[in-house]
Amino acid sequence: MATLLGEEERRKDLPALAETGWRAVEGRDAIRKIWKFRSFSEAWGFMSRAALAAEKLNHHPEWSNTYNVVDVTLTTHDCHGLSATDIELACRMDAAAGAASVQTDHSLPVESLCQIRAR
């Protein structure tokens, strides 16, 4: 069973993830990141690479995909919060995302290119 990140691990690991766009999820011990890719194909490719990394870690994200947008939340359900596995998967996902842009303000609506073009 996974164990929650301790205070020292949080101080060490979370600021570096915040620099790449990961944000705390209000009301949960979880982190979230929203990537925007140039196309559905790029988003799907990222999800495929991320899925392989998740399988290797036996740790699976909460995520959704709308056209070019992939919205990911990481938490460890076994320990009801963030674990070292979340940090590892976040780092692997960051490496797999390439040059995608990141929406860091999670209070804004998340819009895909399809939604923007439809206006």
C-alpha positions in Angstrom: 0.0 0.0 0.0 1.2 3.5 -0.8 2.0 6.0 1.9 1.2 9.7 1.9 3.9 12.2 1.0 5.5 13.6 4.2 5.9 17.3 4.7 9.6 17.2 3.7 8.8 15.3 0.5 6.1 17.9 -0.3 8.5 20.8 0.3 11.0 19.1 -2.0 8.8 17.8 -4.8 5.8 20.0 -5.2 7.4 23.3 -6.0 9.2 21.8 -9.0 5.9 20.4 -10.3 4.2 23.7 -9.7 6.8 25.3 -12.0 5.7 23.0 -14.8 2.0 23.8 -14.3 0.7 21.3 -11.8 -1.7 22.9 -9.3 -3.3 21.7 -6.0 -6.9 20.6 -6.3 -9.1 22.5 -3.9 -10.6 20.3 -1.2 -8.5 17.2 -2.1 -4.9 16.0 -1.6 -4.3 15.9 -5.3 -2.6 17.7 -8.2 -4.0 18.7 -11.5 -2.6 19.8 -14.9 -4.3 20.8 -18.1 -2.4 20.4 -21.3 -3.4 21.9 -24.7 -2.0 20.2 -27.7 -2.0 21.4 -31.4 -4.5 18.7 -32.4 -6.5 15.7 -31.3 -3.8 13.4 -32.7 -1.1 15.0 -30.5 -3.4 14.8 -27.5 -4.1 11.1 -28.2 -0.4 10.4 -28.7 0.3 11.9 -25.3 -2.4 9.9 -23.7 -1.0 6.7 -25.2 2.5 7.5 -23.9 1.1 8.5 -20.5 -1.0 5.3 -20.3 2.1 3.2 -20.9 3.9 5.0 -18.1 0.9 4.6 -15.8 0.7 0.9 -16.5 4.4 0.5 -15.7 3.8 2.2 -12.4 0.5 0.4 -11.8 -0.9 3.9 -11.0 -3.7 5.4 -13.1 -4.7 9.0 -13.5 -8.1 10.6 -13.4 -8.2 12.2 -16.8 -10.4 13.5 -19.5 -9.8 14.4 -23.1 -11.8 16.9 -25.3 -10.3 17.2 -28.8 -6.8 18.8 -28.1 -7.1 19.2 -24.3 -6.1 16.6 -21.7 -7.0 17.4 -18.1 -5.3 15.2 -15.5 -5.7 14.8 -11.8 -3.3 12.7 -9.8 -3.9 11.2 -6.3 -3.4 7.8 -4.7 -6.7 6.3 -3.7 -5.0 3.6 -1.4 -3.7 6.3 0.9 -6.3 9.0 0.2 -3.9 11.6 -1.1 -0.6 12.3 -2.8 2.1 9.6 -2.8 5.6 9.3 -4.3 3.9 7.5 -7.2 1.9 10.6 -8.1 5.1 12.6 -8.2 6.8 10.0 -10.5 3.8 9.8 -12.8 3.6 13.6 -13.0 7.2 13.8 -14.0 6.8 11.1 -16.7 3.7 12.8 -18.0 5.6 16.1 -18.2 8.3 14.4 -20.2 5.7 12.8 -22.6 3.8 16.0 -23.2 6.5 17.7 -25.4 5.8 21.2 -26.4 2.1 21.3 -25.4 0.9 24.5 -23.7 -0.4 24.4 -20.2 -3.5 26.1 -18.7 -2.3 27.1 -15.2 -5.4 29.0 -14.1 -7.8 26.3 -13.2 -10.6 28.9 -12.4 -11.0 29.6 -16.1 -13.1 27.4 -18.3 -11.2 24.7 -20.1 -11.9 25.1 -23.9 -10.8 22.9 -26.7 -10.0 24.1 -30.2 -13.4 22.7 -31.3 -15.2 24.8 -28.8 -13.2 27.9 -29.6 -13.7 27.5 -33.4 -17.5 26.9 -32.9 -17.9 30.4 -31.4 
